[in-house]
Structures are given as C-alpha cells and as structure tokens.
Amino acid sequence: MAPGRAAAGLGGRPRPRLDWQFLQRFIQIQKILFSTCSSKNTLMFLTLVGVALLEQLIIYQVGLIPSQYYGVLGSKDFSGFQKITILALMLIILNSMLKSFDQFICNLMYVSWRKTLTEYLHGYYFQGQVYYTLNILHEEIDNPDQRISQDVERFCKQLSSMASKLVVSPFTLAYYTYQCFYSTGWMGPVSIFGYFFIGTIVNKILMSPIVSKLVQQEKLEGDFRFKHMQLRVNAESAAFCRAGEVEHMRTNRRLQNLLQTQRELIGKELLLYIGINTFDYLGSILSYVVIAIPIFSGIYNDLDPAELSSLVSKNAFVSIYLIGCFSQLIDLSTTVSDVAGYTHRIGELQEMLLKLSKKQNDSELQAKWDFNSVSKEKMNPSDTAFLLEHVSISAPSEKLLIKDMNLRVTQGNSLLITGNTGTGKSSLLRVLGGLWNSQEGNVHMLTCFGPHGMVILPQRPFFTDGTLREQVIYPLKEIYPDSGSADDERILRFLELTGLSDLLLRTGGLDQPVDWNWYDILSPGEMQRLCFARLFYLQPQYAVLDEATSALTEEAENELYKICAQLGMTVVSVGHRSSLEKVGWSWGISLSWQNYSNKKIASPHSSSS
C-alpha cells in the first residue's frame, strides 16, 4: 500500500496517548509474549526476577560497606579493616557478575520476544489473503511491513532494556521504604513518596504529546523508506523517463516532512529531559533533608562523632537508594514514551489482523456453505471450476464494473475474456481468486486452488527469493509430485519448452543459491516465460491467465497456449491483443461498460484444446 493512502485513514482516529487504550494494547501484547506459565519467555522472565533480587541483596550489602569503614577507621581497628576490605572485594566481584548476567538475560529476552511477537503477527498476516487486504484494500494501517519488521524490534529492545528495573522495583521500594521508616521515621518515606508522586504527574503531562508525535514520526519514516524502495524496484522505468530530478524533489519533500516532525519531537522531549534532570538533582538534596530530620530533632545526641558518621552513612545509603529507585523510574520516562508509541502501532496492527482474519474465516465458512448449497444439477466438481450467478462487481472506489453476470466454466471449454481498459477484466479474476467480494450475486468455487485445481498467473509476475528450482515449484514448499532426478527432468523439460534453458547456465544450476533480485536479471518476456514454466510444473486442471503473454511474440504466445492444451489444462485468459483469438477457445466473453456478451470464437486450434 502506498503510504500516502494511509494518511487519510489516520486523520479520523484519536491521537495515541498514555491512556486506557494504551494499557489494553500493552496487556494484549504481554499475553502474546507470555502465553503460558511454562513458556520459554516466562521462564527467562522468572530467572531475571531471581537474578535481579539477588543483585539488589548484594547491592544493599555493598552499600553498607562505607558505614562499616567509618566505624573501623574511627576506632583504628586494622583487623576489622582487613576483613571489611576482603568482604567488599568479594561483594563487588559478585555484584559485577550478577549485573552482567542480568544484561545477558535481558538480551536473550529481547531476541525471544521479537521472535514470539513477529511470528504471531506473521501467522495472521500471511493467513489466506490478509496481507493483500491489509496492503491494498484497507487505508487504516500505514506501512504494515514497517510495523512488523521495525516497530516490533524497537518495542522489544526498549522493553527488555528496562525489564530488570521494572521487575525489581516493587521489591526494592518495599524493602527500602521499611528501612527508611526505621531510620528516619514516617517523615522520610512520606517526603520521598510525595516527591515521586509529583514527578510522575509532571512526566505524565510531558510524555503524552511525545507518544502521539512518535507515532507520527514512525509513519513518516515508513513513507520515506517506501519512496526509496519504490525507486529501487522501478529503477529502470524511472531511468527511461529521466525521472531523477523529479524523484529527487519528491523524496526530499518526504525527508523534509520527516525531519520537521523529528524537530518537533526533539522540542517536546526537551521539556521531558528538563523535568527528569531536575528531579534527579532534587532527589540528591532530598536525601540529605530526610537524614537531617532525626539528627536536628535530637534523636542521635547520645552518639559520638565516629558512631554518628557511621549511622549517617548507613541512613544516607538507605534514603539515597530509595530516592534512586524512584529516580530510575522517572528516568525511564523517555523509554516508556517510546514503548507507548510502538505499543499503539503494534496494537493497531494486531487489532486489524484479528478483524481481517475473523472476516476471512467467516467468508471461508460462507464459501463452504455456498459450495454445499449448489444444486446437484449445477454442481459437478469433476468438470466445473466455478459458477457465477447474477454477480455484480465494483472496484474499491465503488465504481460499478460488471453488472448481473452469469458465468460457468467447465473442464475442456477454454474461455477468452476481452474488453477495453477499465471494463473489469482483472477485477473479475480478483473475484474468482477470492481477493475481492462480489457486490451482488453468488460466486460458487467448485475447485480448489493449487496443482489439483486452479492456478492463476497474475498480470504482474511474482518471484520470491531463492534458487531457480524454488521459482519453478513456487508456491509449493516441497517437491511435487516427484522427487530427485525425475523431478529435475520435469523442471528441465519445462524450462526448455518455455525457452529458458540458458537460465541454468546463468544461475549455475537448479539449486545454486543466488544473491540477485530476479526482477533485475530477467526481462519482462523472460518473467512471463518463467511463470509459464511454473504453470506447466504445477499442471492444474484450470489455468487462469491475466495478460500473461503481453510481453511475448505472437508465435511464442501461440506455442505456450498449445502446451497448456496438450497438458490437459482448461484455460481462462484475459487479454487485449487480437492475436489471442487465434489460439484455441471454446467460447469468449467481451466486457463493456457494466455489460458483457458471449461470443463464439473461430479457432484454427480448437481441436487441440
């Protein structure tokens, strides 16, 4: 989907914020990441909790070391000094190992979370025709590819980076609150909690506009990347048009929109940084204010200077660490705002995928019901591919293309569909292929898609990454129907029949990995020939071809259609060229504006088809 189409869809939706909708979407994502109590992600998370708690226990012991040094140094206890030094070294080494292990687990969780969430989204995205509907027919979701590949990665990275701090915070806050109350009385914890409450309110106000601006920035990032991808895929066509200057201007325009949004985001983040840094430094002052309360109130008047220094050091550590725990949470504001932005984008995609998946499942159930509802005299799967009854077809723009069509395609009766541009030829094939729904009437699919039923060659050939063999057998995952040398012979034969024997030399063999883009090394005619090699390999009962020979000579076109007939295929072909009528057709349909007519086509090859 072109990103520009999504802009209109975004306009009518509320701006993403740190609100109840964010919390709902975040919880739904967590349910995906932690699906069961015994899942790998859950076990890693529990391990992280254990390591983080043990780390905090060691940190507490390390924090008491200065107060112990004050005591032994004040009393000039050399033996005690040695013991404390050895203990300190052991604690520091252990703390370093725990911190490293903590980071190691967070990195593993990042990879595991990304795998889980991406595979979950892929499961719905590639289900049936959901990816087609989402990219072509729906305007609500911009750049779904970016959301799956980039936003998921950044979400998992940011969330894993703060996971350790978040999981241990409830425990450390409870423990150090108790210690602070024990050391300073009720005034210390109340002051610190009040400080944190005010900081949270201020940061919440500052973070809300950042979340919506981050979502806008990620959309513009996708638009900018899409523009470069568009030029890369169509580089040759653009070069023939001498479009460098125009595309330079258009791409820079998207860049300027992106940079303007980034500048606005930086401006909003400045206020957040000021708030974070202010509360960080205020926290350091607050810790001494909390310690000073019991000292100036006379509670420790009976202590000598050495004992008071030791006690102040211990109490200072407790208060400062409690404030530090709150400061860490406040410092996470920028990370939380990033996570919130990605949560909204991933959550929107998940909700749309679930909606489209449910709609598709309902359609499949309806299709099965339609299949069973066809009367026995109409339904004969052995010789009928599909049946259209009073079908009307409209484009997504709601322009009516075909009205009240009745059509039945049976085995052995090849069909040619002709008509001017814009009369609905390709749209009819989209309905037959299940990509579009008919506006009115019933479409009964009486054969399956695939080698045993129907295969469609689209107007624009599609080639995946992979070897030459994988292009020929596509979209089959495994070799069909033979294996080993017998299958190699079939592939080589069909490459020869389509005039592509030289591809073996260019690729180095059927299974030689290639690092090129097939669209870059094949001419339009070679692409269409390779698609026919794929069709011959699959050898379906019915072949539906949409302008499949437009880049070939009439002689090559005629030869390929002859091979289809020799392999026992019933062909339904869409095309403009008058040369198509010289192939072998049982009958034809001519489309015009909202109308169609049947016609008999005289053919010199009718006997062969």
C-alpha positions in Angstrom: 0.0 0.0 0.0 1.3 3.4 -0.8 1.8 5.3 2.4 0.0 8.3 1.1 -3.2 6.4 1.1 -2.9 5.8 4.8 -2.7 9.5 5.7 -6.4 9.9 5.1 -7.2 7.0 7.3 -5.2 8.4 10.2 -7.0 11.7 10.2 -10.2 10.4 11.7 -8.6 8.4 14.5 -7.8 9.7 18.0 -4.2 10.6 18.7 -2.3 7.9 20.6 -1.7 8.7 24.2 -0.8 7.2 27.6 -4.4 6.2 28.3 -6.6 3.2 28.9 -6.3 2.2 25.3 -2.6 2.0 25.6 -2.9 -0.2 28.7 -5.3 -2.5 26.9 -3.0 -2.9 23.9 0.1 -3.4 26.1 -1.7 -6.1 28.1 -2.7 -7.9 24.9 0.9 -7.9 23.7 2.1 -9.3 27.0 -0.4 -12.1 26.6 1.3 -12.9 23.4 4.8 -12.8 24.9 3.8 -14.8 28.0 1.3 -17.2 26.6 1.7 -19.9 29.2 3.3 -20.3 32.6 5.8 -22.8 31.3 6.8 -20.9 28.1 10.4 -20.0 27.4 9.7 -16.3 27.8 8.1 -16.9 31.2 10.9 -19.0 32.5 13.5 -16.4 31.3 11.5 -13.6 33.0 11.3 -15.5 36.3 15.1 -16.2 36.1 15.6 -12.4 35.6 13.5 -11.7 38.6 15.6 -14.1 40.7 18.9 -12.6 39.4 17.7 -9.0 39.9 16.6 -9.7 43.5 19.9 -11.4 44.3 21.7 -8.4 42.7 19.7 -6.0 45.0 20.6 -8.0 48.0 24.3 -7.8 47.1 24.0 -4.0 46.3 22.5 -3.5 49.8 25.5 -5.2 51.4 27.9 -3.2 49.3 26.0 0.0 50.3 26.7 -0.8 54.0 30.5 -1.1 53.4 31.2 2.7 53.7 29.4 2.9 57.1 31.5 -0.1 58.3 34.7 1.7 57.1 33.7 4.7 59.1 33.4 2.5 62.2 36.7 0.7 61.9 38.6 3.8 60.8 37.2 5.8 63.7 38.2 3.1 66.1 41.5 2.4 64.3 40.7 -1.3 64.0 43.2 -2.7 61.5 42.0 -6.3 61.7 38.4 -5.2 61.1 39.6 -3.0 58.2 41.2 -6.0 56.5 38.1 -8.1 56.9 35.8 -5.4 55.5 38.1 -4.9 52.5 38.1 -8.6 51.6 34.4 -8.7 52.0 34.0 -5.6 49.9 36.1 -7.1 47.1 34.1 -10.3 47.1 30.8 -8.5 47.1 31.9 -6.2 44.2 33.1 -9.2 42.1 29.8 -11.0 42.8 27.8 -7.9 42.0 29.6 -7.4 38.7 28.9 -10.9 37.7 25.2 -10.6 38.6 24.9 -7.3 36.7 26.5 -8.9 33.6 24.2 -11.9 33.9 21.2 -9.6 34.3 22.1 -7.8 31.0 22.7 -11.2 29.3 19.2 -12.4 30.2 17.7 -9.1 29.0 19.4 -9.5 25.6 18.1 -13.1 25.3 14.6 -11.9 26.2 14.8 -9.3 23.5 15.6 -11.9 20.9 13.0 -14.3 22.2 10.3 -11.6 22.5 10.9 -10.4 19.0 10.7 -14.0 17.6 7.4 -14.7 19.5 5.7 -11.4 18.6 6.9 -11.4 15.0 5.8 -15.0 14.4 2.5 -14.2 16.0 1.8 -11.3 13.6 3.2 -13.3 10.7 0.7 -16.1 11.5 -2.3 -13.7 10.9 -0.6 -11.5 8.2 0.1 -14.5 5.9 -3.2 -16.2 6.6 -5.1 -16.5 3.3 -5.3 -13.2 1.6 -5.0 -11.0 4.8 -1.7 -9.4 3.6 -3.3 -8.5 0.3 -6.4 -7.0 2.0 -4.3 -5.0 4.5 -1.9 -3.6 1.9 -4.3 -2.9 -1.0 -7.9 -2.6 0.3 -7.5 -1.0 3.7 -6.4 2.5 4.4 -6.5 2.4 8.2 -3.0 0.9 8.8 0.0 2.6 7.3 3.2 0.7 6.5 2.3 -2.8 7.9 5.7 -4.1 6.8 7.5 -1.4 9.0 5.3 -2.2 12.0 6.2 -5.9 11.8 9.9 -5.6 10.9 11.0 -2.4 12.6 8.4 -1.4 15.3 8.4 -4.8 16.8 12.2 -4.9 17.0 12.3 -1.4 18.7 9.5 -2.3 21.1 11.2 -5.5 22.3 14.6 -3.7 22.5 13.2 -0.9 24.6 11.1 -3.1 26.8 13.9 -5.5 27.5 16.3 -2.6 28.4 14.0 -1.6 31.3 12.7 -5.0 32.2 15.2 -5.6 35.0 14.5 -2.2 36.6 10.7 -2.7 36.4 10.6 -6.2 37.8 12.7 -5.5 40.8 11.2 -2.0 41.6 8.2 -3.3 43.8 10.6 -5.3 46.0 13.3 -2.7 46.4 10.7 0.1 47.0 9.0 -2.0 49.7 12.3 -3.0 51.4 13.9 0.4 51.3 10.7 2.1 52.4 10.7 0.0 55.5 14.5 0.7 56.1 13.9 4.4 55.6 11.0 4.4 58.0 13.1 2.5 60.6 15.9 5.1 60.2 14.1 8.4 59.8 10.6 7.9 61.0 7.4 8.5 59.0 8.6 11.8 57.6 11.3 10.3 55.4 9.1 7.8 53.3 6.2 10.4 53.1 8.6 13.0 51.7 10.1 10.6 49.2 6.8 9.3 48.0 5.3 12.8 47.7 8.4 13.7 45.6 7.8 10.7 43.4 4.1 11.4 43.0 4.7 15.0 41.9 7.4 13.8 39.5 5.1 11.1 38.0 2.3 13.6 37.4 4.6 16.1 35.7 6.2 13.5 33.5 2.8 12.1 32.5 1.8 15.5 31.3 5.1 15.9 29.4 5.0 12.4 27.9 1.5 12.4 26.4 2.3 14.7 23.4 5.6 12.8 22.8 3.7 9.5 22.3 1.5 10.8 19.5 4.4 12.6 17.9 6.5 9.4 18.0 3.7 7.5 16.2 3.6 10.2 13.5 7.4 10.1 13.2 7.4 6.3 12.6 4.7 6.7 9.9 6.8 9.3 8.1 9.9 7.0 8.5 7.9 4.3 6.7 6.8 6.7 4.0 10.4 7.9 3.4 11.7 4.3 3.2 8.8 3.3 0.9 9.8 6.1 -1.5 13.3 4.8 -1.8 12.0 1.2 -2.2 9.6 2.4 -4.9 12.5 3.9 -6.9 14.7 0.8 -6.3 12.0 -1.6 -7.6 11.2 0.6 -10.6 14.7 2.0 -11.3 14.8 1.1 -14.9 11.4 2.6 -15.7 12.3 5.8 -13.9 15.6 5.9 -15.8 13.9 5.7 -19.1 11.6 8.6 -18.1 14.7 10.6 -16.9 12.9 10.9 -13.6 15.9 11.5 -11.4 15.3 15.2 -10.8 11.6 14.8 -10.1 12.1 11.8 -7.8 14.9 13.8 -6.1 12.4 16.6 -5.4 9.7 14.2 -4.2 12.0 12.2 -2.0 13.4 15.3 -0.4 9.9 16.5 0.2 9.2 13.4 2.3 12.6 13.8 4.0 11.7 17.4 5.0 8.3 16.2 6.4 10.1 13.6 8.4 12.8 16.0 9.7 10.2 18.6 10.6 8.4 16.0 12.7 11.7 14.9 14.3 12.5 18.5 15.2 9.0 18.9 16.9 9.6 15.6 18.7 13.0 16.8 20.0 11.4 20.1 21.2 8.8 18.1 23.2 11.5 15.8 24.6 13.5 18.8 25.8 10.8 19.6 28.3 10.8 16.0 29.5 14.6 15.9 29.8 14.4 19.1 31.9 11.9 17.5 34.2 13.9 14.3 34.5 17.2 16.0 35.3 15.5 18.4 37.7 14.0 15.6 39.7 17.3 13.7 39.6 19.2 16.6 41.3 16.4 17.4 43.7 16.5 13.8 44.8 20.1 14.1 45.9 19.2 17.2 48.1 16.1 15.5 49.4 18.1 12.5 50.7 20.1 14.8 53.0 17.0 16.6 54.1 15.5 13.3 55.1 18.6 12.3 57.0 18.8 15.7 58.7 15.3 15.4 60.3 16.2 12.9 63.0 19.7 14.5 63.6 18.4 18.0 64.2 15.5 16.7 66.2 18.0 15.4 68.8 17.3 11.7 68.4 21.1 10.9 68.0 22.5 13.3 70.6 23.9 10.4 72.6 26.2 9.2 69.8 29.9 10.2 69.5 31.2 11.6 66.1 32.5 8.3 64.8 29.2 6.5 65.6 27.2 9.3 64.2 29.3 9.3 61.0 28.7 5.5 60.6 25.0 5.9 61.2 24.7 8.9 58.8 26.5 6.9 56.1 24.1 3.9 56.6 21.0 6.1 56.7 22.2 8.1 53.7 22.6 5.0 51.7 19.1 3.8 52.5 17.5 7.2 51.7 19.5 7.9 48.7 18.9 4.4 47.3 15.1 4.7 47.8 15.2 8.1 46.1 17.4 6.5 43.4 14.8 3.8 42.8 12.2 6.4 42.2 14.6 8.5 40.1 15.3 5.4 37.9 11.6 5.1 37.3 11.3 8.7 36.4 14.4 8.4 34.1 12.6 5.7 32.2 10.0 8.3 31.0 11.7 8.6 27.6 11.9 4.8 27.2 8.2 4.5 28.3 7.1 7.1 25.8 8.9 5.2 23.1 7.4 1.9 24.2 3.9 3.5 24.3 4.3 4.7 20.7 5.3 1.3 19.5 2.6 -0.3 21.6 0.0 1.8 19.8 1.3 1.0 16.3 1.7 -2.8 17.0 -1.6 -2.9 18.8 -3.4 -1.2 15.9 -1.9 -3.8 13.5 -2.9 -6.7 15.8 -6.5 -5.5 16.1 -6.8 -5.1 12.3 -5.2 -8.5 11.7 -7.6 -10.2 14.1 -10.5 -8.3 12.5 -9.5 -9.3 8.9 -8.7 -12.9 10.0 -12.2 -13.3 11.6 -13.8 -11.8 8.5 -11.8 -14.1 6.2 -12.8 -17.2 8.3 -16.4 -16.1 8.1 -16.1 -15.8 4.4 -14.5 -19.2 4.1 -17.4 -20.7 6.1 -19.8 -18.9 3.8 -17.9 -20.2 0.8 -18.3 -23.7 2.1 -21.9 -23.1 2.7 -22.3 -21.8 -0.9 -20.5 -24.9 -2.1 -23.0 -27.2 -0.3 -25.9 -25.1 -1.4 -25.4 -25.6 -5.2 -27.9 -27.9 -6.6 -26.8 -31.3 -7.9 -27.5 -30.4 -11.5 -25.3 -27.3 -11.2 -22.6 -28.8 -9.1 -20.1 -31.2 -10.6 -16.7 -30.7 -9.2 -15.2 -33.1 -11.8 -16.0 -30.9 -14.7 -16.8 -27.4 -13.3 -14.3 -24.9 -11.9 -16.7 -22.1 -10.8 -20.2 -20.7 -11.2 -21.3 -17.1 -11.1 -25.0 -16.3 -10.6 -26.2 -12.7 -11.2 -22.9 -11.3 -10.0 -22.1 -7.6 -9.9 -18.6 -6.3 -9.3 -17.4 -3.0 -8.1 -13.9 -1.5 -7.6 -12.8 -0.4 -4.1 -13.7 3.1 -5.3 -17.3 1.8 -5.5 -17.3 2.2 -9.3 -19.6 -0.5 -10.8 -17.7 -2.5 -13.4 -19.8 -5.6 -14.1 -23.5 -6.0 -13.6 -25.6 -9.2 -13.3 -23.1 -11.6 -14.8 -23.9 -15.3 -15.1 -20.8 -17.5 -15.9 -19.9 -21.2 -15.7 -16.5 -22.5 -16.6 -16.3 -26.3 -17.2 -13.4 -28.6 -17.9 -12.4 -28.7 -21.6 -14.1 -25.4 -22.5 -11.4 -22.8 -22.6 -12.6 -19.2 -22.2 -11.2 -15.9 -23.6 -12.3 -12.7 -21.8 -11.7 -9.4 -23.8 -12.7 -5.8 -23.4 -11.3 -2.3 -23.2 -9.3 -1.0 -20.3 -11.3 -0.4 -17.2 -14.2 -2.7 -18.1 -13.5 -5.1 -15.2 -11.4 -7.9 -16.8 -8.8 -8.1 -14.0 -11.5 -7.3 -11.4 -13.4 -10.4 -12.5 -10.3 -12.5 -11.9 -9.8 -11.0 -8.5 -13.3 -12.1 -7.5 -12.6 -15.6 -8.9 -9.3 -15.6 -6.9 -11.1 -14.7 -3.7 -9.3 -11.3 -3.4 -12.5 -9.3 -3.8 -16.0 -9.9 -2.8 -18.8 -9.5 -5.3 -21.2 -6.7 -4.6 -24.2 -8.8 -5.5 -24.9 -12.4 -6.5 -23.3 -15.7 -5.7 -19.8 -17.0 -6.5 -19.5 -20.8 -6.2 -16.0 -22.1 -6.3 -16.2 -25.7 -7.2 -12.5 -26.5 -7.4 -9.5 -25.9 -5.1 -6.6 -23.6 -5.7 -3.3 -25.4 -6.5 -2.0 -28.2 -8.6 -5.2 -30.3 -8.4 -7.5 -27.4 -9.1 -6.9 -23.9 -10.4 -3.7 -21.8 -10.7 -3.8 -18.1 -11.5 -1.0 -16.2 -13.3 -1.3 -12.6 -12.4 -0.7 -9.6 -14.7 2.5 -8.8 -12.7 4.7 -11.9 -12.2 5.8 -12.6 -8.7 9.2 -14.1 -7.8 10.4 -14.9 -4.3 14.0 -15.1 -3.1 15.6 -18.4 -3.7 17.0 -20.8 -6.3 15.8 -21.4 -9.8 14.1 -24.6 -8.6 12.2 -22.7 -5.9 11.0 -20.2 -8.6 9.6 -23.1 -10.7 7.9 -25.0 -8.0 6.6 -21.9 -6.2 4.4 -21.7 -4.2 4.9 -25.3 -3.2 7.1 -25.8 -0.1 8.1 -29.3 -1.2 8.8 -31.0 -4.5 5.6 -32.0 -6.3 4.7 -34.6 -7.5 8.0 -36.5 -7.8 11.4 -36.2 -6.2 15.0 -36.5 -7.1 16.2 -36.9 -10.7 12.7 -37.5 -12.0 11.6 -34.1 -10.8 14.8 -32.5 -12.2 13.9 -33.9 -15.6 10.4 -32.3 -15.4 11.8 -28.9 -14.5 14.4 -29.0 -17.2 11.8 -30.1 -19.8 9.5 -27.2 -18.9 12.4 -24.7 -18.9 13.2 -25.9 -22.4 9.6 -25.7 -23.6 9.4 -22.1 -22.4 12.8 -21.2 -24.0 14.6 -20.7 -20.7 17.3 -23.4 -20.9 20.0 -20.7 -20.7 18.8 -19.8 -17.2 20.6 -22.9 -15.9 23.9 -21.5 -17.1 23.2 -18.1 -15.7 22.2 -19.4 -12.3 24.8 -22.3 -12.2 22.1 -25.0 -11.7 18.7 -25.6 -10.2 19.8 -25.5 -6.6 22.6 -22.9 -6.8 21.9 -20.1 -4.3 21.7 -16.7 -6.0 22.0 -13.3 -4.3 20.3 -11.2 -7.0 16.8 -9.9 -7.4 15.1 -11.9 -10.1 13.3 -8.8 -11.3 16.7 -7.2 -12.1 18.1 -10.0 -14.2 15.0 -11.2 -16.1 13.4 -9.2 -19.0 9.6 -8.9 -18.9 9.3 -11.6 -21.5 11.6 -14.0 -19.5 9.5 -13.3 -16.4 6.4 -14.4 -18.3 8.1 -17.5 -19.7 9.3 -18.5 -16.2 5.7 -18.1 -15.0 4.6 -20.5 -17.7 7.3 -22.9 -16.7 5.9 -22.7 -13.2 2.4 -23.3 -14.5 3.5 -26.4 -16.5 5.2 -27.8 -13.5 2.1 -27.4 -11.3 -0.1 -28.7 -14.2 -3.5 -27.7 -12.8 -6.9 -28.6 -14.2 -7.7 -24.9 -14.8 -5.3 -22.1 -15.6 -6.5 -18.5 -15.3 -4.2 -16.1 -17.1 -4.3 -12.3 -16.8 -2.4 -10.7 -19.7 0.1 -13.5 -19.2 1.7 -13.2 -22.7 1.6 -9.4 -23.2 5.5 -9.2 -23.4 5.8 -12.2 -25.8 5.7 -12.5 -29.5 2.5 -13.9 -31.2 4.4 -17.1 -32.1 5.6 -17.7 -28.6 2.2 -16.9 -27.2 0.6 -19.4 -29.6 3.1 -22.1 -28.7 2.6 -21.7 -24.9 -1.1 -21.9 -25.2 -0.7 -25.1 -27.2 1.4 -26.6 -24.5 -1.3 -25.7 -21.9 -3.9 -27.6 -24.1 -1.5 -30.6 -24.5 -1.1 -30.8 -20.7 -4.9 -31.0 -20.3 -5.5 -27.6 -18.9 -8.7 -25.6 -19.3 -7.6 -22.0 -19.8 -9.4 -18.9 -18.8 -7.5 -16.0 -20.4 -7.8 -12.2 -20.1 -6.2 -10.0 -22.7 -6.4 -7.1 -25.2 -4.4 -8.5 -28.1 -6.3 -9.7 -31.1 -3.7 -12.4 -31.6 -5.2 -14.2 -28.6 -8.3 -15.0 -30.7 -6.0 -17.2 -32.9 -5.3 -19.6 -30.0 -7.9 -22.3 -29.2 -11.0 -21.2 -27.4 -14.4 -22.9 -26.9 -16.1 -19.5 -26.4 -15.4 -15.9 -25.3 -16.8 -13.0 -23.3 -16.5 -9.4 -24.3 -16.8 -6.9 -21.5 -18.0 -3.4 -21.9 -19.2 -0.7 -19.6 -21.3 -2.6 -16.9 -22.2 -5.1 -19.5 -20.9 -8.3 -21.2 -21.7 -10.5 -24.1 -20.9 -14.1 -25.0 -19.4 -14.9 -28.4 -18.2 -17.9 -30.3 -14.6 -17.7 -31.4 -13.5 -19.5 -34.6 -10.1 -21.1 -33.9 -7.6 -23.0 -36.1 -6.5 -24.9 -33.0 -9.9 -25.7 -31.5 -9.3 -29.4 -31.9 -6.2 -29.4 -29.8 -7.9 -27.7 -26.9 
